[in-house]
Amino acid sequence: MALSVPQHDPLSVAAVGNAFVDRVYAKLSPVYDLVFGAALQAGRVAAVARMNIQPGDHVLEVGVGTGINTSLYPRDCRVSAVDLSAPMLEKARERVEREGLTHVRLFEMDAAHLTFRDDSFDCVYAPYLMSVVPDPVKVAREMYRVCRPAGRLVILNHFRSPNPILSCIEQALSPFTVHVGFKADLDLPGFLEKSGLRPAGVERVNYPPIWSLVTVVKR
Ligand SMILES: C[S@@+](CC[C@H](N)C(=O)[O-])C[C@H]1O[C@@H](n2cnc3c(N)ncnc32)[C@H](O)[C@@H]1O
């Protein structure tokens, strides 16, 4: 059983491992765009605007999934994009080839163990990833490490509501929502504190606006 009482992940009541996540996304890959495509697209568009990508910039997307963001990047930047799930990456490869996105390169890689050097990227972006991974703090630290000083980290995610009633509902639902790919109750203040991230901005995005777009500038 992949779920357990919180021990190593107190930011959520649900704990998952990579093998569990991999199995969930293998099943989701054929329907992912249909279920999570248009519904979450406004947040993706807002995030790419916040990334402030300049010509020649090197962008890292962490948790690229089916490559649904890849057509949003300007053609005059370079994009490296990673994902844990081979079936999701296969969909991304098909999309990149179909749309002729020659500025996008795809890698199978665990976000908690990025194989890139320190300070490699101008911008590091995690769209709808943090509530999927077993250890979001480790992933955030890796993203920070590979981002160059004064570069941007952009995190797009649903976090636990500050409203106590909604927060209780999200915590009650989280052990079930992991089976469809995400924890519903990731704690944003705790996540930022443990990751050592100081956001330059936190905006609400999507409809209803219950997702957050967190922008951090690396010191
Ligand atoms: C909710 S989907 C987001 C896909 C896409 N970024 C989007 O905007 O819809 C989460 C993705 O993160 C990937 N993922 C989960 N754990 C990961 C990890 N440890 N390292 C890299 N990717 C991971 C999953 O395979 C899945 O493709």
The ligand as a Tripos MOL2 file, in Angstrom:
@<TRIPOS>MOLECULE
LIG
   27    29     1     0     0
SMALL
NO_CHARGES

@<TRIPOS>ATOM
      1 C1          0.1430   16.6590  -12.7420 C.3       1 LIG1
      2 S1          1.3310   16.1940  -13.9390 S.3       1 LIG1
      3 C2          1.8330   17.7720  -14.5960 C.3       1 LIG1
      4 C3          2.1420   17.6880  -16.0820 C.3       1 LIG1
      5 C4          2.3760   19.0500  -16.7560 C.3       1 LIG1
      6 N1          3.4890   19.7460  -16.1480 N.3       1 LIG1
      7 C5          1.1590   19.9470  -16.7550 C.2       1 LIG1
      8 O1          1.3270   21.1650  -16.7740 O.co2     1 LIG1
      9 O2          0.0350   19.4400  -16.8210 O.co2     1 LIG1
     10 C6          2.7000   15.7670  -12.9210 C.3       1 LIG1
     11 C7          3.8620   15.1670  -13.6950 C.3       1 LIG1
     12 O3          4.9700   15.0390  -12.7950 O.3       1 LIG1
     13 C8          5.6220   13.8220  -13.0730 C.3       1 LIG1
     14 N2          6.4020   13.4180  -11.8940 N.ar      1 LIG1
     15 C9          5.9430   12.8810  -10.7470 C.ar      1 LIG1
     16 N3          6.9560   12.6530   -9.9040 N.ar      1 LIG1
     17 C10         8.0720   13.0810  -10.5390 C.ar      1 LIG1
     18 C11         9.4330   13.1060  -10.1690 C.ar      1 LIG1
     19 N4          9.8510   12.6560   -8.9750 N.pl3     1 LIG1
     20 N5         10.3290   13.5900  -11.0530 N.ar      1 LIG1
     21 C12         9.9150   14.0520  -12.2660 C.ar      1 LIG1
     22 N6          8.6330   14.0460  -12.6760 N.ar      1 LIG1
     23 C13         7.7240   13.5610  -11.8090 C.ar      1 LIG1
     24 C14         4.5110   12.8590  -13.4120 C.3       1 LIG1
     25 O4          5.0050   11.7450  -14.1120 O.3       1 LIG1
     26 C15         3.6050   13.7590  -14.2430 C.3       1 LIG1
     27 O5          3.9390   13.7040  -15.5990 O.3       1 LIG1
@<TRIPOS>BOND
     1     1     2 1
     2     2     3 1
     3     2    10 1
     4     3     4 1
     5     4     5 1
     6     5     6 1
     7     5     7 1
     8     7     8 2
     9     7     9 1
    10    10    11 1
    11    11    12 1
    12    11    26 1
    13    12    13 1
    14    13    14 1
    15    13    24 1
    16    14    15 ar
    17    14    23 ar
    18    15    16 ar
    19    16    17 ar
    20    17    18 ar
    21    17    23 ar
    22    18    19 1
    23    18    20 ar
    24    20    21 ar
    25    21    22 ar
    26    22    23 ar
    27    24    25 1
    28    24    26 1
    29    26    27 1
@<TRIPOS>SUBSTRUCTURE
     1 LIG1         1 GROUP 0 **** ****
